[in-house]
Amino acid sequence: MVKKSPTINGGSTADLAFLCLAFFMMTSSMDTDSGIVRRLPPPLDPNIKPPEIRERNVLQVQVNLHDQLRVNREQIDISELRSVTKDFLSNPFDDPHKPEKREMDIPGLGKFMVSRGVVSLQNDNTTSYEAYIRVQNELAAAINELRDALSRERFGVTFANLRNDELRDAIQRAIPMSISEAEPRNDGGQR
């Protein structure tokens, strides 16, 4: 007589595998890629000549193929970029070599001296993505810290905690996100 081999009921095993899969899908989080949040200016009218920007109003930030950072032709470390940018844009002592300021009447703030400073960022075509993101983060952090300081001074809360849209708009107009990205260069790091 032929002996029958015992079989295992696989139904409960499949149910258990499905429950484990469902559990891990619901309890784990997937990293999602996100871009750099910037509002782009409207396109320029080709019939209108763009305004002249004085050299003193531009902070030139360049990253070469070796991920070395130069600001106004001087090599600096990434850890210095935030403070250099804040000092440039705020120009607290009205240094004639730093950006001019113009008085603007901003609803919610009144008369306020707004910097004409622009940060011009230029990368090499072979700059690493990590270096590019670190530089972008430092520039954005510098502007955010300036906005936080003004918001705390005027309204007693940080910019992130400011719930009134009109007051948020006033802070953004007083300290604009003036970052211009130049076309990447391919110069082999010879800056």
C-alpha positions as CSV (number, residue, x, y, z in Angstrom):
1,M,0.0,0.0,0.0
2,V,1.2,3.5,-0.9
3,K,1.8,5.8,2.0
4,K,0.2,9.3,1.7
5,S,2.4,12.3,2.6
6,P,0.9,14.7,5.0
7,T,-0.1,18.2,3.6
8,I,0.0,21.5,5.3
9,N,-3.0,23.8,5.0
10,G,-1.6,26.9,3.3
11,G,-4.7,29.0,3.6
12,S,-3.9,30.4,7.0
13,T,-0.3,31.1,6.0
14,A,-1.4,33.2,3.1
15,D,-3.8,35.1,5.4
16,L,-0.9,35.7,7.8
17,A,1.4,37.0,5.1
18,F,-1.3,39.4,3.8
19,L,-1.9,40.7,7.3
20,C,1.9,41.3,7.9
21,L,2.1,43.1,4.5
22,A,-0.9,45.3,5.3
23,F,0.6,46.1,8.8
24,F,4.0,47.1,7.4
25,M,2.4,49.2,4.7
26,M,0.2,51.1,7.1
27,T,2.9,51.7,9.8
28,S,5.9,52.6,7.7
29,S,6.4,55.8,5.9
30,M,8.0,56.3,2.5
31,D,10.3,59.2,1.9
32,T,9.0,61.4,-0.8
33,D,11.1,63.7,-2.9
34,S,10.4,67.3,-2.6
35,G,11.7,70.3,-4.6
36,I,13.0,73.6,-3.5
37,V,10.0,75.9,-2.8
38,R,10.4,79.1,-4.7
39,R,8.0,81.4,-6.4
40,L,9.4,82.3,-9.8
41,P,9.1,85.9,-11.1
42,P,6.8,86.5,-14.0
43,P,8.5,86.3,-17.4
44,L,10.1,89.5,-18.7
45,D,8.5,91.4,-21.5
46,P,11.0,91.1,-24.4
47,N,10.2,94.7,-25.4
48,I,11.3,96.1,-22.1
49,K,15.0,96.4,-21.2
50,P,15.7,94.9,-17.7
51,P,16.8,97.4,-15.1
52,E,20.5,97.9,-14.4
53,I,21.7,96.2,-11.2
54,R,24.6,97.9,-9.4
55,E,27.5,95.7,-8.5
56,R,27.2,96.6,-4.8
57,N,23.7,95.1,-4.8
58,V,24.8,91.6,-5.9
59,L,26.3,88.9,-3.7
60,Q,28.0,86.5,-6.1
61,V,27.9,82.9,-4.9
62,Q,29.7,80.4,-7.0
63,V,30.2,76.6,-6.5
64,N,32.9,74.9,-8.6
65,L,33.2,71.3,-9.7
66,H,35.2,70.5,-6.5
67,D,32.2,71.8,-4.5
68,Q,34.3,74.7,-3.3
69,L,32.3,77.8,-2.4
70,R,33.3,81.4,-3.5
71,V,31.5,84.5,-2.4
72,N,32.5,87.7,-4.2
73,R,35.6,86.0,-5.4
74,E,36.8,84.9,-1.9
75,Q,36.7,81.2,-1.0
76,I,34.7,80.5,2.2
77,D,33.4,77.5,4.0
78,I,29.7,76.5,3.7
79,S,29.3,77.1,7.4
80,E,30.0,80.9,6.9
81,L,27.5,81.4,4.0
82,R,24.4,82.0,6.2
83,S,26.0,84.8,8.2
84,V,27.6,86.4,5.2
85,T,24.3,86.4,3.4
86,K,22.4,87.8,6.4
87,D,25.0,90.5,6.8
88,F,24.9,91.4,3.1
89,L,21.1,91.6,2.8
90,S,20.5,93.4,6.0
91,N,23.5,95.8,5.7
92,P,23.0,97.0,9.3
93,F,25.6,99.7,9.2
94,D,24.8,101.1,5.8
95,D,28.1,100.1,4.3
96,P,28.6,101.7,0.9
97,H,30.0,98.4,-0.4
98,K,26.8,96.5,0.5
99,P,23.3,96.8,-1.0
100,E,21.4,100.0,-1.2
101,K,18.1,100.3,0.6
102,R,14.9,101.9,-0.6
103,E,12.1,103.1,1.6
104,M,8.8,101.4,1.0
105,D,5.4,101.8,2.6
106,I,4.3,98.3,3.4
107,P,0.8,97.7,4.8
108,G,1.2,96.2,8.3
109,L,4.7,97.5,8.8
110,G,4.5,101.1,7.6
111,K,7.6,102.8,6.2
112,F,10.4,100.3,6.0
113,M,13.9,100.3,4.4
114,V,14.0,97.3,2.0
115,S,17.3,96.0,0.7
116,R,18.0,96.0,-3.0
117,G,20.4,93.1,-2.5
118,V,20.3,90.1,-4.8
119,V,22.1,86.8,-4.3
120,S,23.4,85.5,-7.6
121,L,24.1,81.8,-7.4
122,Q,26.1,80.0,-10.1
123,N,27.2,76.4,-10.2
124,D,29.5,74.4,-12.3
125,N,27.8,71.8,-14.5
126,T,29.6,69.1,-12.5
127,T,28.8,70.5,-9.0
128,S,27.5,67.7,-6.8
129,Y,23.8,67.7,-6.0
130,E,24.6,67.6,-2.3
131,A,26.7,70.8,-2.5
132,Y,24.0,72.5,-4.6
133,I,21.3,71.6,-2.0
134,R,23.5,72.6,1.0
135,V,24.1,76.1,-0.6
136,Q,20.4,76.5,-1.4
137,N,19.5,75.5,2.2
138,E,22.0,78.0,3.7
139,L,20.7,80.9,1.5
140,A,17.1,80.1,2.3
141,A,17.9,79.8,6.0
142,A,19.6,83.2,6.0
143,I,16.5,84.8,4.6
144,N,14.2,82.9,6.9
145,E,16.3,84.0,9.9
146,L,16.0,87.6,8.8
147,R,12.3,87.2,8.5
148,D,12.0,85.6,11.9
149,A,13.9,88.4,13.5
150,L,11.7,91.1,11.9
151,S,8.6,89.1,12.8
152,R,9.7,88.7,16.4
153,E,10.6,92.4,16.6
154,R,7.3,93.7,15.1
155,F,4.7,91.0,16.1
156,G,6.3,89.0,18.9
157,V,6.2,85.6,17.1
158,T,8.5,83.9,14.5
159,F,7.6,84.2,10.9
160,A,6.6,80.5,10.8
161,N,4.1,81.1,13.6
162,L,2.6,84.2,12.1
163,R,-1.0,83.2,11.2
164,N,-2.2,86.5,9.7
165,D,-1.7,86.3,5.9
166,E,-1.5,90.1,5.5
167,L,1.3,90.3,8.1
168,R,3.1,87.3,6.5
169,D,2.9,89.2,3.2
170,A,4.3,92.3,4.8
171,I,7.3,90.4,6.2
172,Q,7.9,88.8,2.8
173,R,7.8,92.2,1.1
174,A,10.2,93.7,3.6
175,I,12.6,90.8,3.2
176,P,12.1,89.3,-0.3
177,M,13.6,86.0,-1.4
178,S,16.0,87.6,-3.9
179,I,18.0,84.7,-5.2
180,S,18.9,84.6,-8.8
181,E,20.3,81.4,-10.4
182,A,22.7,82.0,-13.3
183,E,23.2,79.5,-16.0
184,P,25.6,76.7,-14.9
185,R,29.2,77.0,-16.2
186,N,31.5,74.4,-17.3
187,D,34.9,75.9,-16.5
188,G,36.7,72.9,-14.8
189,G,36.8,74.7,-11.5
190,Q,39.0,77.6,-12.7
191,R,37.2,80.3,-10.8
